[in-house]
Amino acid sequence: MYRFLCGLMLALCLPVSAVAQQYGKTKFGKISDEELALKSAPDDSTASAYVLYHHRNLTFDYKPDKGFVRQEKYHKRIKLLKPSSFDLADIAITFPDQHADVSGLRAVIYLPNGEKEKLSGRDFIRQDLNDDYRTIKFTFPRVEVGAVIEYMYELETGSLLVPTPFVFQENIPVAYAEYTALIPEYFTYISLGTHGNFTISENETLMRPFGPSHHQTSGAVDARVPHEWTRYVMENVPAYDVQPYSNNAHDYLPKVRLQLRTVNIPYQPTDFVLQDWFATAEDLASSSSFGKCYTSPGASNKLWEAAGPVVMAGKTDKERIDRAYYYICKNLEWNRNYSFMASDNPDNIFKNGGGNSADLNLCLLALLRQAGIEAHPALVSLRDQGNHIEVYPIIDQFDHVLVYTEVDGRPYMLDANGTDRPPGLPRIDALNHRAWIARPGAPQWIALEMPPAQHIVMADIAVDDAGMAKAQIKTRLSSYFAFEGRLQANASSELSQMPVAADIVSVFPEARVLDHQNDGDNSPDAPLSSDFSMEIPAAYAADDYIYVQPILLRLLDEDLDDVETRVYPIDFAHPWKKQFIANITPPEGYVVDELPEAIRLVSEDRGMDAMYSATVHPDNTITVRLAVNLDRTVYPAAAYPALRGMYRRIIELQQAPIVLKRAK
């Protein structure tokens, strides 16, 4: 029998510690004096809370009225150590509406003085989260520092495909975390978990009653079948670090994550749940909630009747693609829900005026197909939902669908959602570096990388002898920088909040924006250009010297140099190029005494480079240039030590002064 967690992790089989002895046999409703008296988490006095006990138990059963079901018992106990942890007292249990239910819900809060209060049925509020999910919400009363909250419940569902993942490490310390599972040989699961150093790692085969009787002449009794029993325990788990420019950090946390591979019911053919990407593409193509939405003309005839004349007025394929994109953006509203499956056919979505992210993009795909343009769905997992798994055809990993087409032989990715974002720029949340093209007969994974966004700032800076500078600034932003800039400009009520100007004010809080205007074409797909003037305390006068800070804004975030060691990869959403050029006029009677040295920096893989120069001209003016280019968007944590030196040098150059001296 397939051992479903064989090779899951390299376990450290160590003796059970005192923590395991204390928490390993935790019973709901029974709390110790030591837990109530606890003032801080061991080895982490800064922790706002401390998970005392966390356990998930996975089992399976057969019920004549339901068939095979998956059962998960969940139990958690948390010590609240600081007021900042009180939001942990707000609990939401989310589960699929059609296939699952939650029962046996119990919750209790223990106060430091020994009192306890149990929640009753009226405290548990059930709500429909959306068309697919429900939630049970409750809040613990009388929350205070030193209190302990505890809750448990059982989830039962007929969906066997993906058991709920269990994560051992959290953003607060964990004393004891345990995962147990008892899986009958009828079901073979593959492990998608990550490595962890387990205190306890146990695995054996047990015989247990399970399932309906098969070919028995006497009463209907359950047969005893082999079960794979597994237990993993982690103790004294520190809180994970929140590091800047991390994406999918939870992929690197120790966890158990399973996916059903085959179903082996006695006397029935084996059902291969996981087949291959070709079969998955064919299945999706035949689905009324996916492929039929854009391949069946009858599903989008009314939409095409309204949009077709607008789309076909374009003279080139690109014009027709863009017209279809903007038609969907203008006429359909996103309901803030992500999905890769449509909630209805395009005609009904058009009639209703909006839907989830798949509804909008599959409507767009239908328009392109009706216009005779080759286009295909591109499925993605969102940036914060985990890296893609390409080895196995796991469809549930996807959260969103884009539209893939080509213009002049180059990929052109579309993601309809409002008229502010131009075609060719998927939403940032979708830029998880890879996408799966669900093309029947020829599915494929592709790199989802955008052309570099550009950020150019040019400043003419006149410095007076008191250190105040008057700056005339011109900017040009393209791609994502232009899109984000337009959103920022539309939301700004003051000049100091405008794009680029706000970045300068963040460095020089006493700076004043005197005027601001946008120049040129303001259409969504055009660069965003602006022209504004500022008064900036960009220099410091002392005796006969003036120290000028010529770089008025930060091209590289100082957070990149904020940690000694990276645990997670460095992950930028898209490539970019930033350039700052300043022409500086010193006050009359001053000359240059000291300039930073010119330098060029290039990473080992040539994925990142920077250039700095400072030049004095015959008329005593100074030109300073700083450019930083990022072509590679993901760097492994192991590359951080080498990159950190480059980050530090760039950050130093951003702050490097020019020294002026009074001429004698």
Secondary structure, DSSP 8 states (H G I E B T S, - for coil): ---TTTTS---------HHHHHHTT--TT---HHHHH--SBTTBTT-SEEEEEEEEEEEEEEETTTEEEEEEEEEEEEEE-SGGGGGGGEEEEEEETTTEEEEEEEEEEE-TTS-EEE--GGG-EEEE-SSSEEEEEEE-SS--TT-EEEEEEEEEES--S----EES--SS-EEEEEEEEEEETTEEEEE--B----SEEEEEEEEEEES---S-SSS---EEEEEEEEEEEEEEE------TT--SGGGGS-EE-EEEEEE--TTS--EES---HHHHHHHHHT-TTTHHHHH-GGGTHHHHHHHHHHHHT-SSHHHHHHHHHHHHHHH-EE-S---SS-SS-HHHHHHHTEESHHHHHHHHHHHHHHTT--EEEEEE--TTS-----SS--GGG--EEEEEEEETTEEEEE--S-TTS-TT---GGG-SSEEEE--TT--EEEE-----EEEEEEEEEEE-TTS-EEEEEEEEE-HHHHHHHHHHHHH-SSGGGSTTHHHHHHHSTT-EEEEEEEES--STTS-EEEEEEEEE--EEEETTEEEE----S-SS-GGGGS-SS-SS-EE-SS-EEEEEEEEEE--TTEEEEE----EEEE-TTSSEEEEEEEEE-TTS-EEEEEEEEE---EE-GGGHHHHHHHHHHHHHHHH--EEEEE--
